[in-house]
Amino acid sequence: MTDDAGMQDPGPESPPKSTPGTAPAPIDFERTRWSPGLIGFYVSCACVALGATIAAAGYMWFRSIPALVIGIVMTVVSTITCFTTLGAARRH
C-alpha cells in the first residue's frame, strides 16, 4: 500500500516509532555472565592466532622449522582448548 507521496507504507508489523524526547523501548537480550570458562575461551582463541603467527613468521622470515612446528602445535592445542572452554562457558 502506498501513500500520497508514493512511499511504501510499513504496515502493522513495523515497530512503533518513538516520539521526540522519549527514550526508545528497551531491547530484551541476555546479559553475558563472565566465568572462568568464558575467559579461557577468549584466551585460547587468542593463542590460536598467536600460534599461527609464530608458525608463519618463524618459517617465512627465518626458515625455522622448529618455529613452524611449535606454532602448528600451539594452534592445534589452542583450537581444541577453545572448543572445550566454549562448552564449559555455555554450561554456566
Backbone as XML, in Angstrom:
<?xml version="1.0"?>
<chain id="A" units="angstrom">
  <residue number="1" name="MET">
    <atom name="N" x="0.846" y="-1.165" z="0.000"/>
    <atom name="CA" x="0.000" y="0.000" z="0.000"/>
    <atom name="C" x="0.903" y="1.243" z="0.000"/>
  </residue>
  <residue number="2" name="THR">
    <atom name="N" x="0.585" y="2.235" z="-0.773"/>
    <atom name="CA" x="1.403" y="3.445" z="-0.847"/>
    <atom name="C" x="0.586" y="4.642" z="-0.389"/>
  </residue>
  <residue number="3" name="ASP">
    <atom name="N" x="1.300" y="5.666" z="0.081"/>
    <atom name="CA" x="0.617" y="6.892" z="0.484"/>
    <atom name="C" x="0.664" y="7.901" z="-0.656"/>
  </residue>
  <residue number="4" name="ASP">
    <atom name="N" x="0.274" y="9.166" z="-0.397"/>
    <atom name="CA" x="0.193" y="10.191" z="-1.441"/>
    <atom name="C" x="1.538" y="10.473" z="-2.092"/>
  </residue>
  <residue number="5" name="ALA">
    <atom name="N" x="2.644" y="10.353" z="-1.342"/>
    <atom name="CA" x="3.968" y="10.671" z="-1.883"/>
    <atom name="C" x="4.582" y="9.479" z="-2.607"/>
  </residue>
  <residue number="6" name="GLY">
    <atom name="N" x="3.873" y="8.353" z="-2.679"/>
    <atom name="CA" x="4.404" y="7.178" z="-3.350"/>
    <atom name="C" x="5.318" y="6.351" z="-2.462"/>
  </residue>
  <residue number="7" name="MET">
    <atom name="N" x="5.349" y="6.667" z="-1.170"/>
    <atom name="CA" x="6.199" y="5.934" z="-0.240"/>
    <atom name="C" x="5.493" y="4.656" z="0.192"/>
  </residue>
  <residue number="8" name="GLN">
    <atom name="N" x="6.267" y="3.651" z="0.470"/>
    <atom name="CA" x="5.730" y="2.369" z="0.916"/>
    <atom name="C" x="5.258" y="2.479" z="2.361"/>
  </residue>
  <residue number="9" name="ASP">
    <atom name="N" x="4.034" y="2.042" z="2.634"/>
    <atom name="CA" x="3.504" y="2.020" z="3.995"/>
    <atom name="C" x="4.137" y="0.843" z="4.733"/>
  </residue>
  <residue number="10" name="PRO">
    <atom name="N" x="4.769" y="1.077" z="5.908"/>
    <atom name="CA" x="5.459" y="-0.016" z="6.579"/>
    <atom name="C" x="4.538" y="-1.118" z="7.073"/>
  </residue>
  <residue number="11" name="GLY">
    <atom name="N" x="3.255" y="-0.851" z="7.248"/>
    <atom name="CA" x="2.326" y="-1.885" z="7.680"/>
    <atom name="C" x="2.305" y="-2.046" z="9.186"/>
  </residue>
  <residue number="12" name="PRO">
    <atom name="N" x="1.448" y="-2.917" z="9.670"/>
    <atom name="CA" x="1.298" y="-3.057" z="11.117"/>
    <atom name="C" x="2.443" y="-3.807" z="11.790"/>
  </residue>
  <residue number="13" name="GLU">
    <atom name="N" x="3.259" y="-4.564" z="11.038"/>
    <atom name="CA" x="4.319" y="-5.333" z="11.678"/>
    <atom name="C" x="5.570" y="-4.512" z="11.989"/>
  </residue>
  <residue number="14" name="SER">
    <atom name="N" x="5.630" y="-3.265" z="11.581"/>
    <atom name="CA" x="6.802" y="-2.447" z="11.886"/>
    <atom name="C" x="6.736" y="-1.985" z="13.339"/>
  </residue>
  <residue number="15" name="PRO">
    <atom name="N" x="7.910" y="-1.788" z="13.986"/>
    <atom name="CA" x="7.906" y="-1.365" z="15.388"/>
    <atom name="C" x="7.357" y="0.047" z="15.521"/>
  </residue>
  <residue number="16" name="PRO">
    <atom name="N" x="6.712" y="0.349" z="16.634"/>
    <atom name="CA" x="6.176" y="1.701" z="16.808"/>
    <atom name="C" x="7.304" y="2.719" z="16.905"/>
  </residue>
  <residue number="17" name="LYS">
    <atom name="N" x="7.076" y="3.856" z="16.325"/>
    <atom name="CA" x="8.071" y="4.924" z="16.357"/>
    <atom name="C" x="7.942" y="5.675" z="17.683"/>
  </residue>
  <residue number="18" name="SER">
    <atom name="N" x="9.100" y="6.058" z="18.247"/>
    <atom name="CA" x="9.064" y="6.817" z="19.491"/>
    <atom name="C" x="8.896" y="8.296" z="19.165"/>
  </residue>
  <residue number="19" name="THR">
    <atom name="N" x="8.254" y="8.982" z="20.048"/>
    <atom name="CA" x="8.068" y="10.412" z="19.851"/>
    <atom name="C" x="9.325" y="11.139" z="20.308"/>
  </residue>
  <residue number="20" name="PRO">
    <atom name="N" x="9.596" y="12.296" z="19.738"/>
    <atom name="CA" x="10.795" y="13.038" z="20.146"/>
    <atom name="C" x="10.756" y="13.360" z="21.638"/>
  </residue>
  <residue number="21" name="GLY">
    <atom name="N" x="11.895" y="13.174" z="22.288"/>
    <atom name="CA" x="12.003" y="13.472" z="23.704"/>
    <atom name="C" x="11.754" y="12.276" z="24.603"/>
  </residue>
  <residue number="22" name="THR">
    <atom name="N" x="11.386" y="11.148" z="24.030"/>
    <atom name="CA" x="11.179" y="9.953" z="24.851"/>
    <atom name="C" x="12.223" y="8.908" z="24.490"/>
  </residue>
  <residue number="23" name="ALA">
    <atom name="N" x="12.542" y="8.069" z="25.440"/>
    <atom name="CA" x="13.533" y="7.009" z="25.210"/>
    <atom name="C" x="12.872" y="5.857" z="24.459"/>
  </residue>
  <residue number="24" name="PRO">
    <atom name="N" x="13.621" y="5.215" z="23.563"/>
    <atom name="CA" x="13.047" y="4.060" z="22.868"/>
    <atom name="C" x="12.855" y="2.902" z="23.842"/>
  </residue>
  <residue number="25" name="ALA">
    <atom name="N" x="11.992" y="1.992" z="23.473"/>
    <atom name="CA" x="11.727" y="0.835" z="24.327"/>
    <atom name="C" x="12.997" y="0.000" z="24.461"/>
  </residue>
  <residue number="26" name="PRO">
    <atom name="N" x="13.279" y="-0.524" z="25.663"/>
    <atom name="CA" x="14.499" y="-1.326" z="25.845"/>
    <atom name="C" x="14.415" y="-2.629" z="25.052"/>
  </residue>
  <residue number="27" name="ILE">
    <atom name="N" x="15.558" y="-3.047" z="24.544"/>
    <atom name="CA" x="15.640" y="-4.290" z="23.791"/>
    <atom name="C" x="15.911" y="-5.416" z="24.778"/>
  </residue>
  <residue number="28" name="ASP">
    <atom name="N" x="15.181" y="-6.497" z="24.647"/>
    <atom name="CA" x="15.328" y="-7.624" z="25.554"/>
    <atom name="C" x="16.431" y="-8.540" z="25.040"/>
  </residue>
  <residue number="29" name="PHE">
    <atom name="N" x="17.512" y="-8.727" z="25.821"/>
    <atom name="CA" x="18.609" y="-9.605" z="25.427"/>
    <atom name="C" x="19.233" y="-10.203" z="26.666"/>
  </residue>
  <residue number="30" name="GLU">
    <atom name="N" x="19.994" y="-11.257" z="26.458"/>
    <atom name="CA" x="20.639" y="-11.944" z="27.569"/>
    <atom name="C" x="21.967" y="-11.281" z="27.885"/>
  </residue>
  <residue number="31" name="ARG">
    <atom name="N" x="22.197" y="-11.003" z="29.142"/>
    <atom name="CA" x="23.466" y="-10.416" z="29.577"/>
    <atom name="C" x="24.549" y="-11.487" z="29.603"/>
  </residue>
  <residue number="32" name="THR">
    <atom name="N" x="25.781" y="-11.097" z="29.299"/>
    <atom name="CA" x="26.907" y="-12.025" z="29.362"/>
    <atom name="C" x="27.360" y="-12.151" z="30.804"/>
  </residue>
  <residue number="33" name="ARG">
    <atom name="N" x="27.468" y="-13.384" z="31.264"/>
    <atom name="CA" x="27.976" y="-13.637" z="32.606"/>
    <atom name="C" x="29.415" y="-14.103" z="32.471"/>
  </residue>
  <residue number="34" name="TRP">
    <atom name="N" x="30.340" y="-13.337" z="33.046"/>
    <atom name="CA" x="31.746" y="-13.708" z="32.956"/>
    <atom name="C" x="32.004" y="-14.911" z="33.850"/>
  </residue>
  <residue number="35" name="SER">
    <atom name="N" x="32.721" y="-15.878" z="33.307"/>
    <atom name="CA" x="33.066" y="-17.081" z="34.062"/>
    <atom name="C" x="34.477" y="-17.495" z="33.648"/>
  </residue>
  <residue number="36" name="PRO">
    <atom name="N" x="35.111" y="-18.368" z="34.412"/>
    <atom name="CA" x="36.438" y="-18.845" z="34.012"/>
    <atom name="C" x="36.420" y="-19.529" z="32.644"/>
  </residue>
  <residue number="37" name="GLY">
    <atom name="N" x="35.317" y="-20.221" z="32.318"/>
    <atom name="CA" x="35.221" y="-20.862" z="31.011"/>
    <atom name="C" x="35.211" y="-19.858" z="29.869"/>
  </residue>
  <residue number="38" name="LEU">
    <atom name="N" x="34.509" y="-18.747" z="30.063"/>
    <atom name="CA" x="34.442" y="-17.730" z="29.014"/>
    <atom name="C" x="35.784" y="-17.017" z="28.858"/>
  </residue>
  <residue number="39" name="ILE">
    <atom name="N" x="36.452" y="-16.752" z="29.964"/>
    <atom name="CA" x="37.781" y="-16.128" z="29.891"/>
    <atom name="C" x="38.767" y="-17.079" z="29.220"/>
  </residue>
  <residue number="40" name="GLY">
    <atom name="N" x="38.689" y="-18.376" z="29.565"/>
    <atom name="CA" x="39.539" y="-19.366" z="28.908"/>
    <atom name="C" x="39.267" y="-19.457" z="27.418"/>
  </residue>
  <residue number="41" name="PHE">
    <atom name="N" x="38.008" y="-19.286" z="27.032"/>
    <atom name="CA" x="37.651" y="-19.294" z="25.610"/>
    <atom name="C" x="38.361" y="-18.161" z="24.868"/>
  </residue>
  <residue number="42" name="TYR">
    <atom name="N" x="38.292" y="-16.954" z="25.413"/>
    <atom name="CA" x="38.933" y="-15.816" z="24.754"/>
    <atom name="C" x="40.458" y="-15.963" z="24.717"/>
  </residue>
  <residue number="43" name="VAL">
    <atom name="N" x="41.040" y="-16.446" z="25.812"/>
    <atom name="CA" x="42.493" y="-16.616" z="25.855"/>
    <atom name="C" x="42.940" y="-17.677" z="24.853"/>
  </residue>
  <residue number="44" name="SER">
    <atom name="N" x="42.215" y="-18.797" z="24.792"/>
    <atom name="CA" x="42.619" y="-19.855" z="23.867"/>
    <atom name="C" x="42.419" y="-19.431" z="22.415"/>
  </residue>
  <residue number="45" name="CYS">
    <atom name="N" x="41.397" y="-18.628" z="22.132"/>
    <atom name="CA" x="41.229" y="-18.118" z="20.767"/>
    <atom name="C" x="42.377" y="-17.172" z="20.398"/>
  </residue>
  <residue number="46" name="ALA">
    <atom name="N" x="42.833" y="-16.385" z="21.351"/>
    <atom name="CA" x="43.980" y="-15.516" z="21.093"/>
    <atom name="C" x="45.237" y="-16.345" z="20.858"/>
  </residue>
  <residue number="47" name="CYS">
    <atom name="N" x="45.356" y="-17.469" z="21.572"/>
    <atom name="CA" x="46.524" y="-18.337" z="21.377"/>
    <atom name="C" x="46.508" y="-19.031" z="20.017"/>
  </residue>
  <residue number="48" name="VAL">
    <atom name="N" x="45.328" y="-19.262" z="19.470"/>
    <atom name="CA" x="45.247" y="-19.807" z="18.104"/>
    <atom name="C" x="45.908" y="-18.831" z="17.136"/>
  </residue>
  <residue number="49" name="ALA">
    <atom name="N" x="45.565" y="-17.563" z="17.249"/>
    <atom name="CA" x="46.148" y="-16.555" z="16.369"/>
    <atom name="C" x="47.647" y="-16.391" z="16.624"/>
  </residue>
  <residue number="50" name="LEU">
    <atom name="N" x="48.041" y="-16.440" z="17.881"/>
    <atom name="CA" x="49.456" y="-16.317" z="18.219"/>
    <atom name="C" x="50.265" y="-17.489" z="17.658"/>
  </residue>
  <residue number="51" name="GLY">
    <atom name="N" x="49.720" y="-18.704" z="17.777"/>
    <atom name="CA" x="50.400" y="-19.873" z="17.231"/>
    <atom name="C" x="50.545" y="-19.799" z="15.723"/>
  </residue>
  <residue number="52" name="ALA">
    <atom name="N" x="49.497" y="-19.342" z="15.049"/>
    <atom name="CA" x="49.571" y="-19.191" z="13.592"/>
    <atom name="C" x="50.599" y="-18.129" z="13.208"/>
  </residue>
  <residue number="53" name="THR">
    <atom name="N" x="50.684" y="-17.075" z="14.005"/>
    <atom name="CA" x="51.662" y="-16.021" z="13.734"/>
    <atom name="C" x="53.086" y="-16.529" z="13.928"/>
  </residue>
  <residue number="54" name="ILE">
    <atom name="N" x="53.306" y="-17.287" z="15.002"/>
    <atom name="CA" x="54.643" y="-17.842" z="15.249"/>
    <atom name="C" x="55.040" y="-18.787" z="14.123"/>
  </residue>
  <residue number="55" name="ALA">
    <atom name="N" x="54.105" y="-19.639" z="13.716"/>
    <atom name="CA" x="54.414" y="-20.595" z="12.647"/>
    <atom name="C" x="54.731" y="-19.883" z="11.337"/>
  </residue>
  <residue number="56" name="ALA">
    <atom name="N" x="53.887" y="-18.949" z="10.950"/>
    <atom name="CA" x="54.081" y="-18.268" z="9.664"/>
    <atom name="C" x="55.322" y="-17.378" z="9.672"/>
  </residue>
  <residue number="57" name="ALA">
    <atom name="N" x="55.460" y="-16.556" z="10.706"/>
    <atom name="CA" x="56.589" y="-15.623" z="10.747"/>
    <atom name="C" x="57.912" y="-16.363" z="10.928"/>
  </residue>
  <residue number="58" name="GLY">
    <atom name="N" x="57.907" y="-17.368" z="11.782"/>
    <atom name="CA" x="59.142" y="-18.116" z="12.002"/>
    <atom name="C" x="59.639" y="-18.804" z="10.738"/>
  </residue>
  <residue number="59" name="TYR">
    <atom name="N" x="58.700" y="-19.338" z="9.967"/>
    <atom name="CA" x="59.122" y="-20.032" z="8.747"/>
    <atom name="C" x="59.416" y="-19.046" z="7.611"/>
  </residue>
  <residue number="60" name="MET">
    <atom name="N" x="58.573" y="-18.048" z="7.439"/>
    <atom name="CA" x="58.746" y="-17.128" z="6.304"/>
    <atom name="C" x="59.971" y="-16.228" z="6.470"/>
  </residue>
  <residue number="61" name="TRP">
    <atom name="N" x="60.218" y="-15.729" z="7.676"/>
    <atom name="CA" x="61.316" y="-14.795" z="7.866"/>
    <atom name="C" x="62.640" y="-15.484" z="8.178"/>
  </residue>
  <residue number="62" name="PHE">
    <atom name="N" x="62.569" y="-16.572" z="8.945"/>
    <atom name="CA" x="63.814" y="-17.188" z="9.400"/>
    <atom name="C" x="64.033" y="-18.594" z="8.854"/>
  </residue>
  <residue number="63" name="ARG">
    <atom name="N" x="63.064" y="-19.119" z="8.089"/>
    <atom name="CA" x="63.124" y="-20.500" z="7.583"/>
    <atom name="C" x="63.366" y="-21.478" z="8.728"/>
  </residue>
  <residue number="64" name="SER">
    <atom name="N" x="62.713" y="-21.209" z="9.849"/>
    <atom name="CA" x="62.898" y="-22.009" z="11.056"/>
    <atom name="C" x="61.832" y="-23.103" z="11.125"/>
  </residue>
  <residue number="65" name="ILE">
    <atom name="N" x="62.248" y="-24.346" z="10.990"/>
    <atom name="CA" x="61.336" y="-25.478" z="11.095"/>
    <atom name="C" x="60.843" y="-25.637" z="12.545"/>
  </residue>
  <residue number="66" name="PRO">
    <atom name="N" x="61.698" y="-25.470" z="13.571"/>
    <atom name="CA" x="61.179" y="-25.567" z="14.942"/>
    <atom name="C" x="60.072" y="-24.536" z="15.240"/>
  </residue>
  <residue number="67" name="ALA">
    <atom name="N" x="60.208" y="-23.314" z="14.739"/>
    <atom name="CA" x="59.170" y="-22.303" z="14.950"/>
    <atom name="C" x="57.876" y="-22.711" z="14.244"/>
  </residue>
  <residue number="68" name="LEU">
    <atom name="N" x="58.003" y="-23.310" z="13.072"/>
    <atom name="CA" x="56.837" y="-23.784" z="12.335"/>
    <atom name="C" x="56.120" y="-24.889" z="13.115"/>
  </residue>
  <residue number="69" name="VAL">
    <atom name="N" x="56.890" y="-25.851" z="13.628"/>
    <atom name="CA" x="56.303" y="-26.960" z="14.377"/>
    <atom name="C" x="55.680" y="-26.466" z="15.684"/>
  </residue>
  <residue number="70" name="ILE">
    <atom name="N" x="56.377" y="-25.596" z="16.405"/>
    <atom name="CA" x="55.849" y="-25.056" z="17.665"/>
    <atom name="C" x="54.568" y="-24.266" z="17.413"/>
  </residue>
  <residue number="71" name="GLY">
    <atom name="N" x="54.552" y="-23.469" z="16.366"/>
    <atom name="CA" x="53.361" y="-22.683" z="16.038"/>
    <atom name="C" x="52.183" y="-23.560" z="15.649"/>
  </residue>
  <residue number="72" name="ILE">
    <atom name="N" x="52.450" y="-24.625" z="14.882"/>
    <atom name="CA" x="51.370" y="-25.535" z="14.483"/>
    <atom name="C" x="50.820" y="-26.274" z="15.699"/>
  </residue>
  <residue number="73" name="VAL">
    <atom name="N" x="51.712" y="-26.772" z="16.558"/>
    <atom name="CA" x="51.263" y="-27.471" z="17.762"/>
    <atom name="C" x="50.466" y="-26.528" z="18.661"/>
  </residue>
  <residue number="74" name="MET">
    <atom name="N" x="50.943" y="-25.307" z="18.818"/>
    <atom name="CA" x="50.236" y="-24.329" z="19.652"/>
    <atom name="C" x="48.852" y="-24.027" z="19.076"/>
  </residue>
  <residue number="75" name="THR">
    <atom name="N" x="48.756" y="-23.912" z="17.767"/>
    <atom name="CA" x="47.478" y="-23.636" z="17.124"/>
    <atom name="C" x="46.507" y="-24.798" z="17.302"/>
  </residue>
  <residue number="76" name="VAL">
    <atom name="N" x="46.978" y="-26.017" z="17.117"/>
    <atom name="CA" x="46.099" y="-27.189" z="17.253"/>
    <atom name="C" x="45.624" y="-27.340" z="18.696"/>
  </residue>
  <residue number="77" name="VAL">
    <atom name="N" x="46.538" y="-27.242" z="19.642"/>
    <atom name="CA" x="46.164" y="-27.383" z="21.060"/>
    <atom name="C" x="45.214" y="-26.260" z="21.468"/>
  </residue>
  <residue number="78" name="SER">
    <atom name="N" x="45.471" y="-25.047" z="21.022"/>
    <atom name="CA" x="44.615" y="-23.924" z="21.387"/>
    <atom name="C" x="43.242" y="-24.037" z="20.743"/>
  </residue>
  <residue number="79" name="THR">
    <atom name="N" x="43.163" y="-24.599" z="19.552"/>
    <atom name="CA" x="41.865" y="-24.795" z="18.907"/>
    <atom name="C" x="41.025" y="-25.793" z="19.690"/>
  </residue>
  <residue number="80" name="ILE">
    <atom name="N" x="41.628" y="-26.879" z="20.117"/>
    <atom name="CA" x="40.914" y="-27.876" z="20.918"/>
    <atom name="C" x="40.486" y="-27.265" z="22.251"/>
  </residue>
  <residue number="81" name="THR">
    <atom name="N" x="41.381" y="-26.514" z="22.874"/>
    <atom name="CA" x="41.060" y="-25.848" z="24.137"/>
    <atom name="C" x="39.955" y="-24.821" z="23.949"/>
  </residue>
  <residue number="82" name="CYS">
    <atom name="N" x="39.956" y="-24.143" z="22.828"/>
    <atom name="CA" x="38.940" y="-23.134" z="22.532"/>
    <atom name="C" x="37.551" y="-23.769" z="22.531"/>
  </residue>
  <residue number="83" name="PHE">
    <atom name="N" x="37.396" y="-24.884" z="21.844"/>
    <atom name="CA" x="36.096" y="-25.549" z="21.799"/>
    <atom name="C" x="35.718" y="-26.153" z="23.151"/>
  </residue>
  <residue number="84" name="THR">
    <atom name="N" x="36.688" y="-26.663" z="23.885"/>
    <atom name="CA" x="36.413" y="-27.238" z="25.201"/>
    <atom name="C" x="35.948" y="-26.162" z="26.174"/>
  </residue>
  <residue number="85" name="THR">
    <atom name="N" x="36.625" y="-25.039" z="26.196"/>
    <atom name="CA" x="36.230" y="-23.963" z="27.123"/>
    <atom name="C" x="34.934" y="-23.302" z="26.690"/>
  </residue>
  <residue number="86" name="LEU">
    <atom name="N" x="34.632" y="-23.291" z="25.410"/>
    <atom name="CA" x="33.348" y="-22.753" z="24.962"/>
    <atom name="C" x="32.214" y="-23.613" z="25.510"/>
  </residue>
  <residue number="87" name="GLY">
    <atom name="N" x="32.403" y="-24.935" z="25.493"/>
    <atom name="CA" x="31.400" y="-25.810" z="26.088"/>
    <atom name="C" x="31.257" y="-25.571" z="27.580"/>
  </residue>
  <residue number="88" name="ALA">
    <atom name="N" x="32.376" y="-25.346" z="28.271"/>
    <atom name="CA" x="32.324" y="-25.075" z="29.711"/>
    <atom name="C" x="31.649" y="-23.736" z="29.986"/>
  </residue>
  <residue number="89" name="ALA">
    <atom name="N" x="31.897" y="-22.752" z="29.145"/>
    <atom name="CA" x="31.293" y="-21.429" z="29.353"/>
    <atom name="C" x="29.779" y="-21.475" z="29.114"/>
  </residue>
  <residue number="90" name="ARG">
    <atom name="N" x="29.348" y="-22.298" z="28.192"/>
    <atom name="CA" x="27.904" y="-22.373" z="27.911"/>
    <atom name="C" x="27.144" y="-23.121" z="28.999"/>
  </residue>
  <residue number="91" name="ARG">
    <atom name="N" x="27.831" y="-23.974" z="29.738"/>
    <atom name="CA" x="27.164" y="-24.719" z="30.822"/>
    <atom name="C" x="26.874" y="-23.833" z="32.029"/>
  </residue>
  <residue number="92" name="HIS">
    <atom name="N" x="27.612" y="-22.746" z="32.192"/>
    <atom name="CA" x="27.434" y="-21.903" z="33.391"/>
    <atom name="C" x="26.350" y="-20.908" z="33.186"/>
  </residue>
</chain>
